[in-house]
Each structure stands twice: as structure tokens, then as C-alpha cells.
């Protein structure tokens, strides 16, 4: 392993036996759409015992419960506007008061911008930031090749996990899985979220993970660094 610019880079050859891992403070996980964050987030949560925190889930819960912040958020959501960072940070502050967050949480999909990261740093101690990195062309291949069975919801891939012959005629491509949509999402990611890597690297918190490998290898690399 080596260090460069405050970041920690995992060697492809470094694997470890998985077990419960103790990390003081919270963990931030980010990466481009289709990088496999969802799969790895569940694994990190299990390994560290830290609850996975999604701002989307918190927003829906606050709106459903009719909390003060939920009412504020609902006003913006119904108008088709982005919920202000101040409300998101307020929801996170409330979430951190729960007993299961005493030793930190796993932030999945937040922060997305440097101002959000700066606001988050004011209310919680972040111990590690995991950036799952996958080349754009690999992301496009992953997402554009996905197919869904509308009867079961099962996800297949035309190259990596082809559907069985008896259902191949009915699988469909989801409307958000077109190349134009994927490239638009990637452009937004590079503009808004990718700069977080440099910001966190300068603080010595960034762990860069090569996500263009099998799921098990990516998971083992994350575990070895944590």
C-alpha cells in the first residue's frame, strides 16, 4: 500500500478475512452511479455495526411522520425543488441522536458537494471516506446493459448475467438506463461530487477503491483498509 496526496490506495493483492471491524466515528461512502455503492454499503454496515444512513430515507420518514423538518421538506418537494442543505443537515442531526448512532453512522449518498461536506463536518466526526472509483465507460456498459424482468423484478445483464432463455423475450430496459441518461448523470457526478475526493484527500481521510473488479474483491479491499 502507498499514500499519495493524503489518500490511501488499496493494492489489488491485499485481501483480508472478514470480521467485525471497529472504526471510531462515521464513514462516508461515495462513487458514480452504477459503481456498486448499494452492495458495498450493506457490507460495510454489517462489518462495522454502523447504521446505514440515506438522506432520501430520512426525508421520506420525516414527511410521513409530519415532523417540523418534514413539513419544511415537503414544501420544497411538492414544488419540485431540491430540499435545502440546511434541512438535510437538520435531519442528520436528529438521526445522530438515536442510540444506534452513538459510535457513528455510514453516510450513503451524502455529502454530494463540498458545501455539504463542510456542513457535515460541523456536526459529526468523519473517520474515513471511501471513494469507489470506476471508469465512465465501464459504468456505461454496466448500466446500459441492465435488463429487468417485469414479472419478478429480477435484474440481469446482457453480458455479465444474461436472462434465462425462457424469459429473455420479456425482459426490458428501464427508461433511466439509456446511454444518454447515464452520461448525463455521470457529468453531474463529475461536476458536483467528484471534487469531494480532493477535499477529503487533503484531510487524509480518503480511501480510494478500484471498483472495476468483482464484488468480492472490492469488498475485501474496503474491509482491509477499514
GIGI-V64267 format. One line per field, one symbol per residue. ss: DSSP state (H for helix, E for strand, - for the rest). phi: phi as a letter, one per 30 degrees, with the letter a starting at -180 (. if undefined). Layout:
# GIGI-V64267
ss->???
phi->???
This chain:
# GIGI-V64267
ss->-EEE--EEE----------------EEEEEE-----HHHHHHHHHHHH---EE-HHHHHHHHHHH--HHHHHHHHHHH------HHHHHHHHHHH---HHH----EEE-----HHHHHHHH----EEEEEEEE--HHHHHHHHH-EEEE-----EEE---E---------EE--HHH-HHHHHHHHHHHHHH--HHHHHHH----EEEEE----HHHHHHHHHHH-
phi->.bbaiiccccdddcbbddadccbdjcbcbbldeidjdedddddddddcidddccdddddddddddideddddddeddddicddeedddddddedddddedcecjbcdcibdcbdedddddddcbdccbbccdcbeedddeddddddbbdddcidcbbdcdaddeedbedcdbcdddcddddddddddddddcceededddddcicdcdbdccbeeddddddddddd
